[in-house]
Amino acid sequence: MNNMELKEYIRIGEKVFSGVLPNGLRIKVIEKPEFVTGYAVFATRYGGAWRRFRLDGDLIDTPAGIAHFLEHKMFDMPDGENALEVLAANGANPNAFTASDVTCYYFESTESFEENLRMLLKFVSTPYFTAETVQKEQGIIGQEIMMGEDNPGNRLYYNFLKLLYSSHPIRDEIAGTVESIAGITEKTLYDCHRVFYNPVNMVLIVEGPVEAEKIYDIALGTVTAECGTMPEADFGPDEGTVPHERFREEAMEVALPQFLFGSKIKPEQGDLLLKQKLTATLSLNLLLGTSSKFYNDLYKKGLLNPGFGYDTDYSCDLGTIFIEGESRDPSAVFERFREAVKDVCENGIEESYFKRMKKALYGSLIKSLEDFEGVCLSLMDGMFSGYDPMISVQCLDSVRLGDCLDFIKENLPDDRLAMSVINPVKNGDAGNA
């Protein structure tokens, strides 16, 4: 019996098997028999911003930091062993992370892959918490939170989100606060695991020297057969596209001023979201990439260093543009950026330059297929967001210069921008300016 359906992507030379367990768990597998390393991702659509949600008509509030706390505690097993240590001893390289809207457990290994996959599925599906271990973890994560408060990059990032968003939970630390995690109990953890770690809310992605049907059988025999109810996040009222505030600066122990500016994007849905993501990437490459006039002018003047970068994030019904780096004069960088946007809006972009940058993005998309981790995580994002990242090359075909010009004009005008800055401490006096 074939439980996995094959889809071939001739343009990129890839084949992906897809299936769904009776309990609702969605699975994707890419067979790579010529490789020796396998990679597996087991993820739930549950992250730091999922503090308030609806389940069976009821509105439920949970403490800030609960998703991150749960991720930390999932490695404890009822027999007293730690799943991370067991996987590592069995030749795997395991880890996990909690983002705003997803918690992901993963590993790669060149040996005992099926055994390691069973362990991954088992420990993520089997909660075990006690009052004693929860209290101990509160101390550990409390230290982590305090370290984050002293981290300039962390402060820069969350100050920026607080500028953009007035109340959306994405503006708050994923790890929560020392006060909020003090309200977490073993019952809270069991309840959240039951709600969010149910198979219908999760995905499994595997790539490597494996057989798709075998992966299906392993998951079928390991993950609980119980099918839960899909929770619905409540992120509060829509905040529109205008920033809550425009500017914030703070002094900390840094060698050079650090800046982060950008704007909010109204995200599309499904396949349109994939096109929007590709359009955003290409638009920012045109405007800010190492071939751009903006970057080269500021780099030659010593206002940018190689650490300058930019990205977009789409999560929790939001889209955000991030542009960040170090500079002796962040205001000059910001002003030059505004001028670059104005120039594009008034004079456009040369078609030849657009074609070169689009061709370069094609190359990046093809090259990214060599990265098992990147492929699995992109499949995860697509499964949770309702699009197929494996058609990115075909989708990029449809992106025109006019799409990029519209994206820049719509999402990067002056009234949509906010900027966070961390300045070096002067005279030993740190604080808000």
N, C-alpha and C positions, 0 to 999 in steps of 0.2 A: 504493500500500500504506500503510495506517495503522499506524504503529508506536507511536503515543501514544494512550492510552485517556483519554477525557474523563469527568470526574466533576463534576457540578453540585451546588453547595451553595445551594439556593434560599433558605434562611433568611437568608443573608448576601449573596446576589447575587454569588457568586464561582464561577469555573470553573477547575479544575485538570487539566492533562494529565499523565499519568504513563506512563513507559516504562522498559524495561530493555534495555541493549545486550547483544549476544551475550557480551561479556566480563564481564557482571555489574554494570556501572555503572548505578545507578538514577538516573532523571532525573525532575524535576517542573518544569513550565512553567506560568506564568500569563500568558496573553496580555492585554495592555493596549494595544490599538491607538490609544486616544485620548491616550496619554501620549507624551512625547518622551524620557524618561529610562528606561534599562534597567539592571537590577541582576542580577549573577550571583554565585553562590557555588559554589565547588568545594572539597569538604572530605573529610577522611579521619578515620575513627574511630581516632584516635591522638593522645594528648596526654601531658602531663608525667608523669602517674601510670603510664603504660604502660611501666614499666621492666623488668618481668619478664613474660614471656608464653610460651605454649606454641604450638609450630608443628610439625605432623606428629608429635606425641607427645613432642617434645623441649622441655625447660624452658630458656629463654634469658634471661640477665641482660644489661642494657645500662646504661651510665653515666647517672646523674641529669642531666637537662638535654638529653638527646639529641634529643627531639622538637622542643624550642624551637630548638636549634642547627640542626637540619635545616630548619626553616621559614626561618631567616635565610639559609641557603645556597641555597635552591631558586631564588632570583631570579637567580643566576649562570647564564649560558647558555654553551654550548660555543663560540659565535662571539665571546665576549668581551663581549657586551652584557649589560646588566642589565634584566631584565624589567620592573621597576618603572618605570625610565626610559623604556623603549619604550612601555609602556602610557600613561604620563603624556603623552608626546609625541604620542600618537595620540588625545588627548582624553579619556582615562579617568582616573578617580580610584581607584587601586588600593591595597590594603593586605592585611594578613594578621594572624592572631593564633593563639597556641597556648594552649589551656586544659588542664585536667586530663585530659580524655578526647577532645579533638578538636583538629585543626589545620585552619584555615579560610583559604582564599585567596578574595578577592572584589574586585569593582570595580563602579563605576557609570559610565555614559557616556551622552551625548546624541548622539554621532556615532560612526560606524565600529564599531557594537556587535558585529557578527559577526566583524570582524577582531580586535577586542579579545578576544572569547570564544575564538577560535582560539589567540591568544597565551596566554591564561590556561591553557587545557587543555594546550597544548604545554609550557610551562615547568614546570608542576607535574608533568607526566608524564616529563620529561626531566632526570634528575639529572646534574650535572656538578660534580665536586669534585676538588681537587688538594691535595697535602700543604701547599703554600705558602698557598693560600687558607684552608684549615682552620686553620692556625697563626695567620694574621692574624685570623680570626674569633674564635679563642680569646681574643685580647687584647681585642677589642671587647666580647664578651659578658662577659668577666671584669670589665671596667669597669662594665658594666651591673649585674652581680651586686653589686659593692661599693656602687654607688649605692643599690641596693635595700635593702642592709643598713642604710643611713643614713636610709631613708624611714620615718617613724613609722607611716603607714598600712599599709605593707607589713609592718612588724614586728608591728603590732597584729593583722593578719589571720592571719599564720602562727603567732603565739603562740596565738591562739584555736584554730586547727586542731590544734596540738600538745596543747592541753588536751583536746580531744574524742577524738583518735585516738592510740593508742599506737604503732602501727607501719604503718598504711596509708600508702602513698606519697603520698596527697593532702596529707599534712601537710608535705611538703617543697616547697621552692621549685621552680616549674616550670622556671626557668632553670638549676637545679642549683647547684653550688658551683664555685669556681675550681679546686678539686682534681678534682672529678668530670669537668668538661669537658676537663681536661687529658688524659684517657684517650680522648677521641674522635679517631678517625682518618678518613680518607676512606673506608676500607673499612667502618668502622662505619656511616657515613652511607649508603653504597651498599646495605649489607645491610638497614638499617632501611627505606630507601625501597622496596626490592624487596618486603619483607614487608608494609608498611602502606600504601604508595601504589599498591597494586594495585586495579584497578577494582571488584572485588567488595567491597572495604572502603571504597568512596568513594561520594559522592553529588554530583549537579549540580542546582542549583536556579536557575531564571531567571525573572524577572518584568519585563515591559515591553512595548514595541511590537515584539513578535517573533511568529514563527510556530512552534508547537511542533514540527511535523515538520522544519522547517529546523534547529532546535536539535538535534534527534536526529541529523540527517544530519551536522552539524558535529562533534558528539561522536564519531560513528561513524568519521568520516574523520580524526580527530585523536588520540584516545586509543588507546593500545596495545590490540591485539586479544587479547593474552595474558590469560588469567584465572588469577589466583593463588589461594592458599589463605587462608581466613579465619583470622587469628590469634586466640588466646584469651588475654585478660589474666589474670594471676595477681596479685591484690592482697593475698594473704595471708589469714590466718584472719579469720572474722567477729568484729567487736569489740563487738557488741551495741549497746545504746542508752545505757548509762551512760557518762559522760565518763571519760577516762583520769585527768584531774586537774580540779580545780574552779576554780582562780583563779591568775592570774599578773599581775604588774604590773612595769613597767619605767619608767625615767626617760629621756627624750629631749628634744630641743629643740622643744617645742610650747608654744603660748600657753595653751591650756586642756587639761585632762585629756581624753583620748580613750578611749572604751569600745567594746567589742564583746562581746556576750553572745548566747547561744542554746543550741541543742541539736541532737542527731542525730535523724533521722527514718528509719524503716525504709521504704524505697521500695517502691511497688507496681510491677507490670509492665503493659505494654501500655496498653489503654484505661483500666484502673484507675489507672495513673500519671497520666494526664491529669486524671481526676477528683480525685485526691489533690493535684495541683498547684493546681487551681482552689479546692479546699477550703482549702488552706493559705493561698493569697492572700486569700481572703475572710475567713478566721479572723483573720489578722494585721491586716487592715483594720479589722475589728470591734474588735479589742483595742487597736490602736496607731495607727490612722489619725488624721488631723487632726480628725475629728469625735468621736473617742473621749474619754472622761473622763480617761483616763490622759494623753493628749497635752496636752489643754487645761489640766489642773491643773498639770502640770510646766512647761509653756510660760509660764503666768502667773506661776509662782514663779521663773522665770529659770533653771530646771534643764535645760531643753532649748532648742536653737536650731533654726532652719529646716533645718539640715543633718541633723537626725535622720532615720533611714531604716531600712528592714527589707526582707528579701528571703529567698528560699529558693533553694537550689541542689541539683540532682539530677544527679550524675555519678559514674561509677566504682562503681556499685552502692551508692551512698550518697545520703542526703538530709541537708541541713543547713539550719538556721534561723539567720539572721544579723540581729541588732538592734544598730545602732551609731549613734554620734553623739559630740558634745562636751558636756561638762557640768563645772561647777565642783565637782560632787559626784556622781561616778558611782555610789557606793554607795547614795545616796538614790534615784537612778533605778532601780537594780537592785531595791532593796527595794520601791519603789512598783510595779514590774512584777510582782513576786511577789505582792503584795497584789491587783493587778488580776486575775491568774490565779486566785487563791484565791476572789475575789469571783464570778467567772464560774462556777467549779466549784460554788460553794455556792448562788448565786442565779440563774444562767443569764443569758440575754440577751433583751431585749425583742424580740418578733416584728416589731414595726413598724420598729425600728432595723435588724434583719437584712434586712428587705425593701428598705429604702432603700439599704443598702450593696450588696446583691445587684444592685439596679437600676443603681447606679453602676458596678459591675464589668461588667455587660452593656455599658454605654456605652463603657467603656475597651476592651473586646474589639472592638467595632465600629470604634472610632476607630483602633485599632492596624492595621486592614487598609489604612489609607492610607499606612503606612510600609513601603515595599518592602523595606528592609533587615530590619526586624523580622519581616515575613512570611517572607522567605527563610530567616532564621536559625531561626525557629520550625519551619518545614518541615524544616530540617536536623535539629533536635533530635528531631522526631517520627519521622523516617526512621531515625535511629540508635536510638531508644528504643522503636519499635514502636507508635506511636499517631498519630492524625491530628489535628493542631492546628486544622484547619479546622472541626471539629465542636465547638469549645470552647463556643460559645453553647448548642448543644443539650445538651452535657454539663453546663453550669452549671445548666440547668433541673433536673437531678437532685440538685443539692446542697441539702440541707435544713439548717435550723438545728441539728438534732440532730447532723448530720455535723460542723459547725463546733465545737459543744460537745465532741464526742468527740475531735476533733483537738486542741483546746486541753488537755483533761484528760490525754490520752495523751502528748503531746509536749512540754508545757511545765511539768510539775511540778518542785518544788525539786530533786529528786535527779537530774534530767536536765539541769540548767543548768550552764554554765561561763561565766566572764567573764575577758576580757583587758583590761588597762588600760595606757595609756601616760600617765605623769604628767610635768609640766614638771620640768626639771632644777632642783634646789635646791643652792645653794652650789657650782655647777660640778661636781657629782658625779653622773654618770650610771651606771646599771647596774641590775641586778635588785634589787628590794626584798625 
